Amino acid sequence: MAELLTDDQIDMAIREHLPNWTAADNALVRSVQKPTFLDGIRLVATVAQLAESMNHHPDIDIRYTTITFRVSSHEAGGITEDDLVLARHIDTAAG
């Protein structure tokens, strides 16, 4: 099982590498606004493919043109290095 990151490690990662993310309720959270609903769905499809390749899946909430990603390691009960990696991939996909 992956090792949980400390609050200090999470805060540093957000400051240095994930400025669009926040930590809330043992997860990394980011909302992305897309110009159209279909653009949002395309982003979800891209992230789904990334998540499958990593075997690490975010929770995704779709609200018209706003897509919210929640990334955590459920089996570990919080945020791990795997979540930081997935969050960076989501940032790349989101543009």
N, C-alpha and C positions, 0 to 999 in steps of 0.2 A: 504494500500500500504506500502511496506517495506521502511524504512528510508535509504536515501543515506548515505554512509560513507564519512567522510572527507578525504582529501588527506593524512593527518597525520595518520589516522586510516588505510588507505590502505597501506601506506608505511610501517607501523609497522607490519601489517599482512604479507606482502611479506617478510620482513626481518626475522621475527620470525617463520613463519609457511609455507610460500610458496616461497622458494628461486628460484624455477624454473619458476616463473611467473613474468611478468612485467605488469604495468598498462599503457594502451594506448587507447586513444579515448574513455574514459568512460567504459573501459572493462579490465578484467584480460585476459592476453594472454600467452599461453604456446604452444610450438611446441615439439612434441615427435617423435624421430626417432625410427622406428622399423626395425628389420632385413629384413623382407619381406613385400610385399604388403598385403598378407593375414594376417600377424600378426597385421598390422595396421587396417585392417578391423575388426578383432576380438576385438581390443581395442575400435573402434568406436561402435561396437555392445554392448560391456559391458557398455560403457558410456551412450549409448542410453537407456539401461535398468535402470541405475541409475537415469538418468534425468527424465524418465517417472515416476519412483517411487516418485521423489521429485516434479513433475510437474514444473520443472525448467530446461530449455533446452539451451545448449550452441550452438553457431555457430561452425560448424566443417568444416575445409578445408582439403581435402585429396590430397596430391601431392606425388604419388607413395608410398614411405615408410615414408614420413613425414606427420604427422597429427598435425594440428594447431587447438587449442581450443580457442574460445573467449567467455568469460563468463561475462554477464551483465544482469541487470534487466531492460529490455526494458521499461516496464511500469513506472519504477521509473526514468529512464533516466540516469542510471549510475550503480555504484557498491554498493551492499548492503551485509549484513551479509549472505544472501542466496547464493550469489556468492562465498564468502569465503568457505562456506560449500561444494558447488559443486566442487570448485577447489581442495579442499582437497580430495574429493572422486575420482576425476580424477587422482590426484597424486597416490593414492593407486592403482587404476586400471592400471596405466601406469607402476607401479613397480619401 
